[in-house]
Amino acid sequence: MQFGVFSVSDITRDPVAGTTPSEAERIQAAIAIGKKTEEVGLDVFAIGEHHNPPFFSSSPTTVLAAIAVQTKRLVLSTATTLITTNDPVRIAEEYAMLQHVSGGRMDLMFGRGNTAPVYPWFGKDIREGLPLALENYNLLHRLWREDVVDWEGRFRTPLQGFTSTPRPLDDVPPFVWHGSIRTPEIAEQAAYYGDGFFANHIFAPTRHSKRLIDFYRQRYAHYGHGTAEQAIVGLGGQAFIAKRSQDAVRQFRPYFNEAPVYGNGPTLEDFTDATPLTVGSPQEVIDKTLTFRNAFGDYQRQLFLIDHAGLPLGTVLDQLELLGSEVVPVLRREMAAGRPETVPDAPTHAGLVKAKYGDAEPRQPRPHANRGDNVTGASPYQDSDPAFQARFPLVG
Amino acid sequence: MSAQLPSRPHRLVVVSGGTSEPSSTRMLADRILQSTTSRAARAGVELQTTVLELRPLAADLASAQVTGFATPALQAAIDRLAVADALVIATPVYKAGVSGLVKSFVDMLDTDLLIATPTLLAATAGTARHALVADEQLRSLFAYLRALATPTSVFAASDDWGSKSLTERIDRAANELVVLIEAGVRDSMRDTSWKQYQHTFGSAATTDGFSDVDFDSDLMSLATGGTGRSTAAEPARSGS
């Protein structure tokens, strides 16, 4: 099982210091947090995508690539990549590039995005958000699996003879998670393709996420990818840890009280009772996190939100230390105990390569030399199937 | 939605938004409950009644408005409405409108929770000038929820408590409610056309598995690699 952290990329005033970090500070902090995540022995760092202040992460692949070159083992991911307002062709290109740069140490998670004005800024309509997400992903799925794609849909300009470059590393597409809170169509698409499903699981009681995860598991089995227990599930979570429970509460309360989303609302005590948030000792975080498995079944990835609400970098790095030294080692042990051997780990690049090729050498696409028709070729690579002919008028 | 068992008593939930003690809203709600109960008994309709006071949920409702999810106490109240065969909604009129407490409770209900549920609308105010709040505000609010409001709603200003005509209106509205309960319209409409209403995944109205998911929709087709567009050659899709 994988453990890691995910960042919303909010730039929030530190209510204790009374200062707001600059964009420059937060971007450097994100890279520092990513490096620290590996240093303390965690597995995954994921960052969100936003196109409006007060968020900084408009280009997640750039931040993730920077962390990738400064780490060795860490898996870089997103939380989430917008499958609605991004062109699926650009997603295919950018994340395949990240996959190469990181040596396969990446995957990504898709979400729709709920900031209404972002849609028109990118020429889209939030009321079409769901069909847009579904159609874009159908196209993306093909772009990473077929060298040459002819495609026509409702939302994007048609493609004829299009090759998304670079081809995925070892010709094995990045693993994809679909994030959703209450949309069965998204869970259905994840199940249909045998992709992972992620429940944000931060702002609402566990039972809110359970129904959709149960649905995804059932549909995953329906489409023949494995049993319901073998479906690939990821969960969010949120914690603020101190050695002594009362210190955690005292330190976190001012940040909680003014946090985006739930700040100025329920009390910290009520919110921790009702939601996956734990503010307390390592043991309390461990106990609460273990309830997730009871609710959702054995799962593959646990991400904690630890760097939001204006928490300063030093505090976040301390949190990572505690997570890595006192919480996650116990969780690894406890989660492994009683876990059936048939339940898979989260897919990794190495595992997917092995599944595709066994012990054979992975495909390494090499393009033909420029021969005049590379722009719209049916056989762009030296090992392309010569029997596959273009279905469009070739120029010249 | 499963067909109703004939032996089960009909569940009537009375929601009161009154805040003082005693409140005239609760008094009106009790009068309506009394009249409904006696009429039901005469018609041989077995009723199981509960009164839901919103005042103890005031903090829960404020919290739910900012968090977007119900506290356990609020969820328990919503769950009671989900299985109610009929409702009485009684609100005080504040500043010429439905009380904020009642409206914030209604805001937390899933849109399909009260479909075809017989509902008696009632309002109280200090002056007869607010007489149309029940019909012009409560009625449109519950029309949005596709509840089945009785033809008569009951409004009581302070003066009405000295008038026999209030009792007559209460009795008339209670009679309408009992007739609707007895006729089983809620279950009949749900049994025949549940899928034709809009549903949200995870609504408290859905208790049986994933019956709210329409696998034949255009979106589900798109989710599973299709084009998501119905063509003339394909059969008409429900839920599109």
Interface residues (C-beta under 8 A of the other chain):
Chain A: L130 P131 L134 E135 N138 H141 G153 R154 R182 T183 P184 E185 I186 E188 Q189 Y192 Y193 F203 A204 P205 H208 R211 L212 F215 Q218 Y262 N264 G265 P266 D270 F271 A274
Chain B: S63 V66 T67 G68 F69 T71 P72 T200 F201 G202 F210 V213 F215 S217 D218 L219 M220 L222 A223 T224 G225 T227 G228 R229
